Amino acid sequence: MTRIQLVTGGTGTTGSRIVQRLQARGEQVRVASRSSECVLDWADPATWDPALRGVTGVYLAYAPDLAVPGADATVAAFTRRAAAAGVQRVVLLSGRGEPGAQRAEQAVQQVARGTGLACTVLRCSWFAQNFSEGQFAEAVAAGELALPVGDVVEPFLDADDIADAAVLALLDDGHAGRTYELTGPRALSFADVVREISAARGRPVVFRSVPLAAFRAELAGHGVPDDVLDLLAHLFTEVLDGRNSRPTDGVQQVLGRPAGELADHVRRAATAGCWT
């Protein structure tokens, strides 16, 4: 039987990397997002069954974040549809230290247990790529990153490690029922990261800690909607409170090698011209 791997969020930071790796291994891949040829809209369940038709494995990346209210019910419903469609494996991208994300994990795992679906959870720390191709990249390129966070540290994770782990969980045996907590090898403050970027690009970047109200007002002035502002406020004030400061050996567990260093990532990003 031909295997088809469905990659939700297949044009995003982790999804695009997973697509590349699966295709390099000769897998048939279906890329699904709101803007791809295979349309998948979490708010429109009518798009789910066409995306799942004939699929054997699913990389499940919910947008905007599993921490938002109702995400657990949505991903559970999608997982039930996946099982009914004959999907055999689901790999769920989750967030470290987020109670809402953990409720979503439990909802998906419960469906998996009830249907015989093999489920693997990748519970991840903040991505190193947030600074080079994500929401912070433009500010870094402009020379100043202003965020409502102080000296708290985070073991920023290279998205390439997530992609490698997801591909193994989708294609290889031995990962069903497992939850891997993935982090980078060092806990760094946002100011530490900016110093690493400054050194790598050879141009100064300044980090500035700002009050949450000022941060919200700045983004609102650029048209960012209230629900996104609420999510960012939750992430910066609750998730980044030190609960996730400890690095784990999750990457070593699943990949058999150490996690990628943020310094290596920023050097590659600078060489590729990410901030020019």
C-alpha positions, 0 to 999 in steps of 0.5 A: 500500500502506498503511504501518504503523509499529511503535513498540516501547517506544511508551509510553516516553520516545522511543516516545511522542513518535514515536507522536505525530509519526507520527500527526500526519503521518497515518501508521498506527501500532502501539504495542507494549510489554509493557503495550500492546494490542499486546503485545511482550515481548522475552523471549517471541518468540511475541509478535513475529510478531503485532506485526510483521504487515503492518508496513513500518517499525519503531522498535526500542527494546530494554528495559532497555538494549542494554548488557545481556548477550544484547541483541545476539542478541535484537535480531538475531533480531527484525530477522530476523523483521521482514525475513521479515515484509516490513518495509522500514525499521528505526530502532534506538535505541542508546546512545553509548559502550556496547560492548554497544550497539555489538555490538547495532548491528553485529548488526542491521546485519549482518541488514539487509545480508543481507536488504536491510532499510534500517537507520538507527542513532540512537546517543544520549547521556543524555536530558535527560528523565531528570531531568523524567520518567525515573528521576531526576524523583522525586528532583529533585522532592524536592529532592536528587539523589544519584548515584554520579558526580562531575564528569564531563560529558555532552552531555544530549540532548532526546528530542524531537530523537530523535523528530524524527530517528526519524520522518525516518529511518522516512518519508524517503529518504536515511537507510539505512545511516547511523549518527547520533551524537546529543547535546545542544549542551553538555557539562554535569555532573550538578551543572550540570544540577541548577543549571539545574533549580533556576533554572528551577523557582525552588526549590533542588535539591541534587546529591550525589555518593555511593559506588556501594555506597551508591547500590546499597544505597539502591535495593536497599532500595526493591526494585530487582532485581539485574540493574537494579542491575548495569546502573546500575552499568555505566552510571555507572562505565563509560559515564560515564567521560568517553568521551562528553563531546564534543558532536557535530553529529549532530542538525544532520546529520539534522535540519538544525538545532541540537540542543535546549538542556537549559536550554530543556527544563528551563524547559518542564518546570518550566512544565508542572509536572514537579517539583511 
